[in-house]
Amino acid sequence: MLEGKHVLLGITGGIAAYKSAEIASRLRKLGAEISVVMTEAATKFITPLTMRSVSAGPVFTDMFSEPKKWNVEHISLAEAADFVLVAPASANTLAKMALGLADNFLTTVLLAVRAPIFVAPAMNHAMYHHPATQQNLRILKERGVHIIGPDSGFQACGSEGDGRMSEPSHIVEVIENYFRNSGIMRGEKVLVTAGGTREMLDPVRYLGNLSSGKMGYAIAQAFAEAGAEVTLVTAPTSLTPPPGVKTVHVVSAREMQEEILKVFDEQDIVIKAAAVADYRPAVFQEQKIKKSGQGFTLELVQNPDILQSLGERKTHQFIVGFAAETQNVIENAQAKMRKKKTDMLVVNDVTAEGAGFGSDTNIVSILFPDGRRVDLPQMNKLDIAKKLVEIIAETKQKKQKE
Ligand code: CTP
């Protein structure tokens, strides 16, 4: 998976730095070429000689050690990297990254890097939970930095808590997972919908649903990471759109349909993860509705079924529908797939524990028009999204051969 990939391994000062040798060794066994950058503090915990021996690559510790070359070096190192891993990442270095400081060789390189960055935080639990550290991690995450861990357990300071660096095997596994789908969606235009639409009743009230948008956002992220050009049409959510994704914000089902139709013809794959309201109020009241002291009957009219209209309009597009069910899950979903003419349908029982709206995990089955069915175990939504990328790539390839 990592054969020939150039890794920049950053090591900062922390007792977990002794585990960096194992990380380097594991990356090397997977075929990665490693350059190591250590902060001065890191060299107090593990020697550059150890890192040079296990990584079989150059080790940089000081920005000014080669005065004629350093200027070129930090930029060329940044440009050559296929990915960067900072492990351990101290609270101090994370704070510098969040601010964009460049006061040593590592932070200078990090500022110039355009490749994916992974960090494995390691620190005392009080430092980890400090609002400043939490905010820095949030900022980095929003910027697209992948945060691995930390774990919880016994700490070098003698206490127990969150902040232990993740195990080297886990860190390397996360990176391998990231590159598993690398490039398999290059050249594909993918439209993803997410979130729950809102149907306004008056200026302050709406009919909505419990969709959090997490599944759709994870799908957009997984396709972007696999190299696709992704457009995300999203109903309101509290989530930050993944980096590298063109995002269009909508509120109602009809707005969602309008935005989809603007770009549908040029798409190769359309994934309808959004929970679209089937009905909207017959009349939008321009002014806030006042209570009358009596009951209130609301008249609703049906919304267009966006997915069904796409199924009828499609030319070359591969269309994936979602189905949220609460009973007769598979039978209902199969009927939906036939009616809406999708090429694949992802179904989840939204009442099951560990599945459905708002949850970080989901349990889905994937149905195909030829009767094939894949049942996935409970997984986090990003892992499900990655699996969908793989399955869609395979299915499209098979279809092209037919
Ligand atoms: N969908 C849509 N437009 C609608 C309703 C649903 O595009 N007006 C899409 C959803 O995005 C999803 C799929 O259709 O991909 C199934 O949505 P779901 O809510 O499970 O089913 P419905 O068709 O609304 O059927 P029902 O509510 O009767 O179960």
Residues whose N, C-alpha, C, O or C-beta is under 5 A from the ligand:
A	BS01	CTP	K272 A273 A274 A275 V276 A277 D278 N303 P304 D305 I306 L307 G321 F322 A323 A324
